[in-house]
Amino acid sequence: MKRLCSLVAALATTLALVLGLVVAAAPADAAGRPRVEKAQRALNHLGCRAGPADGDLGQWTRSAVIRFQSRHHLPQSGRLTRETRRRLYADDALRCDQRPVPDGSGRGRRIVISQGQNWVWLVGAGGGIAAQSGIVDNPAELHRGSYATGSYCGRTARIRKNSTTSNQVWLDNFVRFAPCGIGFHRIPTYKSNGAQMHADWLLGTNLTESHGCIRLTREMSVRIWKFTARRTSVHVV
């Protein structure tokens, strides 16, 4: 009997340790649906686009958390960490969809790309922001520096319906700005069914990457197409 009791006690101790480790290892955003719903409502209020306030911390909501974290210069984990929640519910929480142009990004009329924020700005001649939006890029292919829209390597500068070498997707409103094949364009759409390669809400995050180009919403690709009707400086910071 004593041996059985000792065994039961040992098992209980082991179970308690395992449960303790599980709780300790649980992410800060795993505290339940009410907390997630509250965060989703706050994120949507700040223009971070978290999707429906349904308590589901899926990729859509995580993308909004990343946009909020990048806006506040926090680690872009996509998790509702304690610091993220503190900043999210603060009176001075910043909007995700309205960001200042980064310092040291040139002067005058230009396009500015922030690889750290996954963001792009169209800046007018007087310094005002004509438009801004999240992007998907690939820092391993596109390096920081100054560029300009135009023809590179003998390739056309602007193509309304560009296509990849695989001939499987369209790259609408393609505007080239770096050698040799890097440009702005809408999120690729499949020729077979017209569907986008990924959702708009992945823009402005590090959850996916392009092959080097700057992927945009359809609306922003149109804005850039019109903005670059003449040669335009592009600064990548």
N, C-alpha and C positions, 0 to 999 in steps of 0.2 A: 504494500500500500504506500509506504514512504517513497519507494522508488517511482511509483506511478505519479504520486503528487509532485515529486521533483521533476519528472519528465514534463508534466503539464505546466509547471511553473516555468521551466526552461523554454517551452514552446510559446508560452504567453509573452515571455521577455523578448524572444526572437521576433514574434509578430509585432510587438510594440515598436521594436527598433526599425523593422521594415516599414511600418506605417509612418514612423517619424521621418524616415528617409524620403518616402514618397511625398509627404507633405512638404518637406524642405525643398525637394526638387521641383515641386509644382510651380509653373510659371505664375508671375504676379497677376496675369490676366485670367486665371482659372478660378475666380472666386464666385462665379455664378452668373446666370443670365441677367438678373436685375442690374448688376454692375455694368455689364456689357451694353445693355439697353441705354443706361444713363450716358455712357460714353458715346454711343452712336448718336444720340440726340445732340450732345454737345459738339461732336465733330461735324455733324450736318449744319448746325447753327453757325459754325465757323467756316463753312464752305469747303470742308475737307472731303465731302462725298463718301460717307460711310455706308450708303445704301439704307434699306429699311431698318428701323429700330426694332429688331426682332430677337436680340440677345444672342445671335449667332456670330461668333468671332471667327468668321471665315476669311478667305483671302480678300474679299471686297472690303470688309471692315479693316483688316490689317493694312491694306493699301492706304486707307485714310489715316490710320495711326502713323504710318511712315511719312505721309505728307505733313502731318502735324509735327512730327519729330524733326524733320528736316527744316521746317519753318522756324523751329525754336532751337536749332543747332544741338539737338539731342541725338544719341546713338539711334540709328534707324533700324530698330529691331522688329517693329511691327507689334510689339507687346505692350500691354497697358501696365507698364512698370509704375512704381510708386511716384517717381519723379514726373513721368508723363502725365499721370492723373493729377498731380499737384498743379502742373502748368495748365492742363486742360480746363480745370475748374477755377482757375484764378481770374480775377476781374480784368486783368490785362492780357488774357490769352489772345494770341494773334491769329488772324484769318489765314487759312492755307492758300486761298486763291488770290490774295493781294500781297505781293512781295516787292520790296524795294530792289532796284537794280543794284547788283553787287558793286562795291567800290573797286576801282582799278580796272574797269571793263571798257575803257575807251571813252570817247566823247563824240558828240554829234549824232547824226542819224545812223542807226546801226541795229544789228541783232545781237543779243547777248545770250549765251548759253552757260548755265551753271551745271557742271557735272555732279557737284556735291549735292545740289538740291534737285537735280533732274528737272530743270525748269528752263524756260526760254522767255525772253522779253523782246518786243519790238519797240524800239526807242525812236521817237521823232527827233527832228533837227533841233528843237528847243529843249530836249531832255525829257519831255513828257512820255509816259508809257502809252503806246497805242494799243497794245494787246499783250497778254501774258498767259502762259499755260504750262501744264506739266508735259514732260517728254519721256521717251525711252531712248537711250543711246547706248554706246559701248565705249567707255574710256580707254579700253585696250586698243581700239582701232582709231578713234578720234582723239588727238592729243590737244592739250591746251595751247592756245596761241591765237594769232590774228589771221583771218582768212577773208575772202570776199566771194560773193556769188559770181558765177560765170562758167565758161567752158574750161575744162581741164583735160589734159591728155587727148585732145582732139575730140572729146565727147560733147554732145549737146548740153547747153547750160540749163534748159528748161524743157520739160516733157510733161504734158498733161496726163497721159496714160503711159507711164513707164512700166517696164516689165523686167523681172529678174531673168538671169541666164537660164534658170530652170524652166522658165515660161509657165510657172504655175500660179503666180500671184501678180496683181497689179500694184503699182506704187503711184497712186494718184498725186497730181500736183507736185511733181518732183522738181526741186530746185537745187542744182549742184553748187557747192561752195568750197569743196576741198578735194584734192587729188586722191584717187582719180574718180572713184565712184561714190563719194560721200555727199549726201545732200539731205534736204528736208523732204518729207513726204507724209502722206496720210498713213496710218497703220495699214500694213499690207492686207489686201482683200483677195480671197481665193477666186480664180477665174471660173472654177467649177460651179460655185454656188453664190458668190458675192459676199460671203461672210468674212468678217474681219479675222485676222490671225489671233488677236487677243482683244479683250475688252478695253474700253476707254479708261476705266478706272485703274488700270495698271500704269497709266502715264503718271509721271511725278514720283515714281518709286524705283527701288532697286530689285524688284521681284522678278524682272525679266530684263533682257538686253537685246539690242538690235545687232545687225552684222556690221555696224559702223555708222549708219545713217541716223538721222533724228526723226523718230516717229511721232506723229501728231494726231489730234482729232481731225475729223474731216473739216470742221469749221476753221480750225487754226491753220490747216494746210492751205485753205483758200486765202486766209488773211496774209500768210507769208507769200503766197503766189502773187498777190496784188502788191504787197509791200516791196517786193524785189523786182518790179517791172523794170527798174534800172539797177545798175550795179550797186550792191549794198555790202558794207563791211559786216563781218561776222566775228565776234570775239568769244572764245571759249575759255572759261575760267574755272 
